[in-house]
């Protein structure tokens, strides 16, 4: 690809360091999507008894990504309970089978695999582009408000904690949502160099990551407002720390962040990149505000 063409593609990723305070632009978007989850009907539903799936996105490769709820933390007791808990479910296009449920550890392992493969091809610059994508995801810079919309919906019933059957899909109307919409030309550029991310397309991997981060927002928000009775916002917790940790992992893999620095900041499974680290890891795609 010619350098001028590549620069034009990358220009859409350029952004300034963002803020996460109560009045920051991202806060309203986060709270709106949290309230969307809060408003979902739950009557007759229970984790691993009867759950519901909502089709959130179909990738260009034909993968279907559902939001499935309620999750396992919805049945916890006392201050451990998180009634809005959900999880992503991805179904492959080729055989319609469900991809195994991925944890944050699985996501980070996939990023490490990508780094090894791209490093062997002399394409580590792709990781800096990927880190910039994660930064934009963290602050919802590529999210667009979709007004009242219809989505395929189906129920999953369980027997002895194992999936028993799916109901027929029905079309159901939902209220407005801020939906992640990644830049197609960027996805194509990365996919050309590294097409499969944990047996998913890059688009599928990013949407999976998006739903995991969104769920973290819901859990921390519930904890702050309904368990701790705090009126404060969750700021850097939730989706921000989740996605900024991905950037810090990329920084370590690129040699921009030392192993002791990475480990020393790990707390509750996260090690979010600081603003100066973000700018260094993203290689000029994220700049001072």
C-alpha positions in Angstrom: 0.0 0.0 0.0 1.4 3.4 -0.9 2.4 5.6 2.0 0.1 8.5 1.1 -2.9 6.1 0.9 -2.0 4.6 4.3 -1.6 8.0 5.9 -5.1 8.9 4.7 -6.5 5.7 6.2 -4.7 6.3 9.5 -5.8 9.9 9.7 -9.3 8.8 10.8 -7.8 7.3 13.9 -6.0 10.4 15.1 -7.3 11.8 18.4 -6.4 13.8 21.4 -6.0 12.5 25.0 -9.5 12.3 26.5 -10.9 13.0 29.9 -13.0 10.6 32.0 -14.6 12.9 34.6 -18.3 13.3 35.3 -18.6 16.1 32.7 -16.5 14.3 30.1 -18.3 13.6 26.7 -17.9 9.8 27.2 -19.7 9.9 30.5 -23.1 10.6 29.0 -22.7 7.8 26.4 -21.6 5.3 29.0 -24.5 6.1 31.3 -27.0 5.9 28.4 -25.8 2.4 27.5 -25.8 1.3 31.1 -29.4 2.5 31.4 -30.2 0.5 28.2 -29.1 -2.7 29.9 -30.9 -1.7 33.1 -34.2 -1.4 31.2 -34.1 -4.8 29.5 -37.0 -7.1 30.6 -36.0 -9.8 33.0 -39.4 -11.3 34.0 -39.2 -15.1 33.8 -35.4 -15.1 33.1 -32.7 -16.6 35.3 -29.1 -17.5 34.8 -28.6 -21.0 33.4 -32.4 -21.6 33.5 -33.8 -19.3 30.9 -31.7 -16.6 29.3 -32.3 -14.1 26.5 -30.1 -13.2 23.5 -30.3 -10.0 21.5 -28.4 -9.7 18.2 -26.1 -6.7 18.5 -24.1 -7.0 15.4 -23.4 -9.2 12.3 -19.8 -8.9 11.0 -18.8 -8.6 7.4 -17.6 -12.3 7.7 -21.1 -13.3 8.8 -20.4 -13.9 12.5 -23.4 -13.0 14.7 -22.7 -11.4 18.0 -25.5 -11.6 20.7 -25.8 -10.0 24.0 -26.9 -12.7 26.4 -28.4 -12.1 29.8 -28.8 -12.5 32.8 -25.2 -13.5 33.6 -23.8 -15.5 36.4 -23.2 -12.5 38.7 -26.9 -11.8 38.7 -27.5 -14.7 41.1 -24.8 -13.8 43.6 -25.8 -12.9 47.1 -25.8 -9.6 49.0 -23.2 -7.1 47.9 -21.7 -9.4 45.3 -24.9 -9.5 43.2 -24.9 -7.7 39.9 -28.4 -8.0 38.4 -27.5 -6.3 35.1 -24.7 -8.8 34.3 -24.5 -10.2 30.8 -22.0 -11.7 28.4 -21.2 -11.7 24.6 -22.0 -14.7 22.5 -20.4 -15.1 19.1 -21.6 -17.6 16.5 -19.4 -18.5 13.6 -20.7 -18.0 10.1 -19.3 -21.3 8.6 -21.0 -23.7 11.0 -23.3 -21.5 13.1 -21.7 -22.9 16.2 -21.0 -20.9 19.3 -17.5 -19.7 19.8 -16.3 -20.6 23.3 -16.9 -17.9 26.0 -13.7 -15.8 26.2 -12.5 -14.2 29.4 -10.4 -11.0 29.6 -7.4 -13.4 29.9 -8.4 -15.1 26.7 -8.6 -11.7 25.0 -5.2 -10.6 26.2 -3.8 -14.0 25.1 -5.2 -13.4 21.7 -3.5 -10.0 21.5 -0.2 -11.7 22.5 -0.6 -14.2 19.7 -1.2 -11.4 17.2 1.9 -9.6 18.4 4.0 -12.7 17.9 2.7 -13.3 14.4 3.0 -9.6 13.4 6.4 -9.3 14.9 7.6 -12.3 12.8 6.3 -10.5 9.7 8.0 -7.3 10.6 4.6 -5.6 11.0 4.6 -4.4 14.6 3.3 -1.0 13.4 -0.1 -2.8 13.1 -0.1 -3.2 16.9 0.2 0.6 17.3 -2.8 1.0 15.1 -4.7 -1.7 17.1 -3.8 0.2 20.4 -5.3 3.4 18.9 -8.5 1.5 18.1 -8.7 0.3 21.7 -8.2 3.9 22.9 -11.1 5.2 20.7 -13.2 2.3 22.0 -12.5 3.2 25.6 -13.8 6.7 25.1 -16.6 5.7 22.7 -15.3 7.9 19.9 -16.6 5.6 17.2 -20.0 5.0 18.8 -23.1 6.4 17.0 -26.5 6.8 18.4 -29.1 4.4 16.9 -32.6 5.5 17.5 -35.4 3.0 18.3 -34.4 -0.2 16.4 -35.5 -3.8 15.9 -33.2 -6.7 16.6 -33.4 -10.5 16.4 -34.2 -11.9 19.8 -34.3 -15.5 21.1 -34.4 -17.4 24.4 -32.1 -20.1 25.6 -33.3 -22.7 28.1 -31.1 -24.9 30.2 -31.3 -28.3 31.8 -28.7 -29.3 34.4 -26.7 -26.1 33.6 -26.4 -27.2 29.9 -28.1 -25.5 27.0 -31.2 -27.4 26.0 -32.7 -25.4 23.1 -33.1 -22.1 21.5 -36.5 -20.6 20.8 -37.3 -19.4 17.3 -36.0 -15.9 16.6 -38.4 -13.0 16.9 -38.0 -9.4 16.0 -38.2 -7.1 19.0 -38.0 -3.3 19.2 -35.5 -1.7 21.5 -34.9 1.9 22.6 -32.0 4.1 21.4 -28.5 2.8 21.9 -24.9 4.1 21.3 -23.5 1.4 19.0 -19.9 0.8 18.3 -19.1 1.4 14.6 -15.4 0.8 13.8 -13.7 2.3 10.8 -14.1 -0.2 7.9 -10.9 0.9 6.1 -8.8 0.4 9.3 -10.3 -3.1 9.8 -9.4 -4.0 6.2 -5.9 -2.7 6.6 -5.2 -4.8 9.8 -7.1 -7.9 8.5 -4.9 -8.0 5.4 -1.9 -8.5 7.7 -3.5 -10.6 10.4 -7.0 -12.0 9.6 -7.9 -14.2 12.5 -8.1 -13.0 16.1 -8.7 -15.9 18.5 -10.7 -17.8 15.7 -12.7 -14.6 15.1 -12.5 -11.9 12.5 -10.9 -8.7 13.8 -14.4 -7.1 13.6 -15.8 -9.9 15.7 -13.0 -9.7 18.2 -13.5 -5.9 18.7 -17.3 -6.3 19.2 -16.6 -9.1 21.7 -14.2 -6.8 23.5 -16.8 -4.0 23.4 -19.5 -6.1 25.1 -17.1 -7.2 27.8 -16.1 -3.6 28.5 -19.8 -2.5 28.4 -20.6 -5.1 31.0 -17.8 -3.9 33.3 -19.4 -0.5 33.2 -22.8 -1.9 34.2 -21.3 -3.9 37.1 -19.3 -1.0 38.5 -22.1 1.5 38.1 -24.5 -0.9 40.0 -21.9 -1.3 42.7 -21.4 2.5 43.2 -25.0 3.5 43.0 -26.9 0.6 44.6 -24.5 -1.1 47.0 -22.2 1.8 48.1 -25.0 4.3 47.8 -22.5 6.7 46.2 -23.8 9.5 44.0 -20.4 9.8 42.2 -19.6 8.6 38.8 -17.4 5.6 38.1 -14.8 7.6 36.1 -11.9 5.4 35.1 -13.4 2.1 36.3 -15.3 -0.2 34.0 -14.8 0.0 30.3 -11.9 2.6 30.5 -9.6 0.5 32.7 -10.5 -2.6 30.8 -9.6 -1.3 27.4 -6.6 0.8 28.6 -5.2 -2.5 30.1 -5.2 -3.9 26.6 -3.1 -0.9 25.4 -0.7 -1.5 28.3 -0.3 -5.1 27.2 0.4 -4.0 23.7 3.0 -1.5 25.0 4.8 -4.3 26.9 4.8 -6.4 23.8 6.3 -3.6 21.7 9.0 -2.9 24.3 7.5 0.5 25.3 6.6 -0.6 28.9 8.8 -2.7 31.1 7.6 -6.0 32.7 8.0 -4.6 36.3 5.9 -1.5 35.4 3.3 -3.7 33.8 3.1 -6.1 36.8 3.4 -3.4 39.5 0.2 -1.7 38.3 -1.9 -4.8 38.1 -4.8 -4.6 40.5 -8.0 -6.7 40.3 -6.8 -8.0 37.0 -6.2 -4.6 35.3 -3.2 -2.5 34.5 -4.5 0.6 32.6 -2.1 2.6 30.5 -1.4 6.2 31.6 -1.9 9.1 29.2 1.9 9.3 28.4 2.0 5.6 27.9 -1.0 5.7 25.5 0.7 8.3 23.4 3.9 6.4 23.3 2.3 3.0 22.4 0.0 4.5 19.8 2.9 6.0 17.9 1.5 9.4 17.2 -2.1 8.4 16.6 -3.0 9.8 20.0 -1.7 13.2 20.9 -1.7 15.7 23.8 -5.1 17.4 24.4 
